[in-house]
Amino acid sequence: MATTSKHVETKKRKTKKVGADYVAPAPWTVKHAFQHGDVFTYLSCVIFGLSNLARKQIVKGILFLAVEALYIMYMVNTGSVAIGKLISGLYGTESKQVFNSYGIPVQTAEERSVTILLYGIMAVFFTAIFIWFWTVNMRAAYKAQYLKQTTGHAPGFVEDVKDLVDGRAYVTMLFLPAAGILIFTILPLIFMISMAFTSFDNNHPSHFSWVGFENFKTVLSNNGGQVNLHTFLSVLAWTLVWAFFATFLNYFLGMFLAMVINRKTTKLKNFWRGVFSMSIAVPQFVSLLVMNQMLDSNGAVNRLLQSWGWISSPLPFFTNATWARVTVIVINLWVGIPFTIMQVTGILQNIPADLYEAAELDGANWWQQFRNITMPYMIFVTTPYLITTFTGNVNNFNVIYLLSGGQPQPVGSTAGKTDLLITWLYKLTVDQGNYNVGAVIGIFTFIVLAVVSLITYRNSGSYKNEEGFR
């Protein structure tokens, strides 16, 4: 009986009216705050933390108010000016000589357009964060009002800290990683994307302006320039061909070697795995630079073959387009297969043994076991790995740049025959200073990867059957 009375009393507390004939639910939203808030909650729209201060949540209210004050100070001193220059056209000022009040000539500071662009985007970014924080403030304001009216007590600072450590520990644990992604990934990404709509190139390195979609038109039209649709499609096609072979040749050959090592009849299993592991221990860039020197026209391989009389002239490893493309794919196999072996070995050892036993009882040979058990299981488990590997190979800067440097490069072209989109982007920006066109290439690269990854994953067994392999 006592338990029933306590339950009824608790239910009454939860359904106590807070506004005009309204039963307030949790969670507390901005919509509820505007519909059923009191005067302190409404005023919290303008004065952050006022509702919390009125409910004696002193520390929380001061923190909200301090964030608002810092944002206002930032906007008054820097932010509003940065946004104004961003909107007005990114026009900077050149350094020039003027005379100060004493008649002494001094040099004024130069204001570069890229600095204006960066500061403007940061101001917009901070404004977006502030708007989000405003919603947090309003939810906290209404929550304080609701708890005060229904329970007679709004939690203090110590109770909030305990809740963040215990009940909402996920918020505390994810805050720093999320902040890092926003600052070091999202903000630079927005900055890069914005360059695609400017005239920031080698002809306008210091002072540039907004040009809209002109750079996209340049990349997607055959205007005869060094960057055009023909060059883009050529590099894109080779990038996808490279990513396909670099991903699936590594995967299947690595799986084959892992299965050979994993056989019951194979001796010295740990030795063979150790040999492949040692090749991983050598830094990749060292291996690639060594191979680059060995396969040069005057390198060790050509000299050795000529001294043996097998060839009369150096093999065109990096001077012929077909040779160069085959060479980078083969060298990538040598670099990448050990990683695949390490990845696949653990999965092979965890395939249920009873599946193979049942197959043997049914008279299945090794090929039937591989086709109906091993391969479906491997594809099911490793589909996310294959997608990330394919994405990584599209952006595999190291192998191409350190091994071939994009060579051979046709005369008058900005992209070599082995250049990927990522290495072509690097040449357009770092080497040539065409940041605007490079940003466009970066956007198209992202679109290609996003489309391929999403379509592939959504049509895979790993996505459609997340419960397990059957």
Secondary structure, 3 states (H helix, E strand, C coil): CHHHHHHHHHHHHHCCEEECCEECCCCCCHHHHHHHCCHHHHHCCCCCCHHHHHCCCHHHHHHHHHHHHHHHHHHHHHHHHHHHHHHHCCCCECCCEEECCCCCEEECCCECHHHHHHHHHHHHHHHHHHHHHHHHHHHHHHHHHHHHHHHCCCCCHHHHHHHHHCCCHHHHHHHHHHHHHHHHHHHHHHHHHHHCCECCCCCCCCCCCECCCHHHHHHCCCCCCCCCHHHHHHHHHHHHHHHHHHHHHHHHHHHHHHHHHHCCCCCCHHHHHHHHHHHHHCCHHHHHHHHHHHCCCCCHHHHHHHHCCCCCCCCCCCCCHHHHHHHHHHHHHHHHHHHHHHHHHHHHCCCCHHHHHHHHHCCCCHHHHHHHHHHHHHHHHHHHHHHHHHHHHHCCHHHHHHHCCCCCCCCCCCCCCCCCHHHHHHHHHHHCCCHHHHHHHHHHHHHHHHHHHHHHHHCCHHHHCCCCCC
